[in-house]
Amino acid sequence: MQDDIKERIVRIAADKFFQHGITKVTLDEIAEEAGMSKKTVYKYFEGKDDLLKAVIQHQLQLVEGKISELVQQQEAFETKVGMILLIFGQQVGRIGRQFITDLQRFFPKQWKEIENFRREKIFLHLKRMFQQGQQEGVFRSDISAELFYLVLTAAIQGVATPKVLSEHSFSVTQAIRGIFRILLEGAFTQPAQKRIHTFLD
């Protein structure tokens, strides 16, 4: 029961943080949304900073779990690319510009934790997936999986952001699909280029 309450608080806090930013959301608002007193929230978390840490940890574990499960599935490389598109779209689409701004400005330690997670956790999973593509003859063997991943993540972080999206007409999903199209159609062998259109169109 206590775990359910704690999970509910984290879920509601995540929704509010992602939508409105961190600094504009109060524990009173989170408690009201959860249908409990602020005293109850303090029973599980020392304060907003502690709650933010729990939100970030929960999201990182969620993303890693989905990608880890995907990489281990007995699916063709192109199918996994399609699933990766869905995961990226779902996660990036939830996060507003203000949340990222607040993290970078006021919570550098948590922002660094996210950056370290991206490099140390997600990279290992995606590198394994790209190596599968090379073994299947889908991904070119003369391209470094590590370099490709760095280019891919840099493109997503630079383009699929609230600031950039607000200045252009494409959605976050369209941005991510476009990035994958640009990079993969230049990296795939010719037979694989036809198959990948199933997920990019």
C-alpha angles and dihedrals in degrees: 000000000000091000090052091053092047091048090050091053091049093048094050092044090051092052092050096042093049093047103039105017128251104274095051095054120082131200088240090061092047092048092049092049090050092049095241141100124270086242088064091052090052088053088068103027132036092219145312093301090055091047091050090054089053091049093051093045091050093050094047092050090048094052094044091048093052094046094043090052091047094050092052095051119106094241133127117265093248091054091052090051089056091051092048088055090056093048094049092045094050095048100040092042091061097054120086128209094250093058092056092044092051092047094051094044105037106017106041092155092059091044090053089050089057092048091050090048091053092051100039104034113021094040092058092053096045092043088057090050093050090049088055088054090053091050091050091052091244100106117053113256092215093064120085111239089210093053092045091052092049091051091047096050093043090053093049093046091047099044110023094063129119092244095052094040091052089059096051138049099238122097126233090259092050090048094052093044090049092051091050091047093052095046101037099045087055093047103039125090114248096259091051093050090069093050095048092060087077088074102029100051 
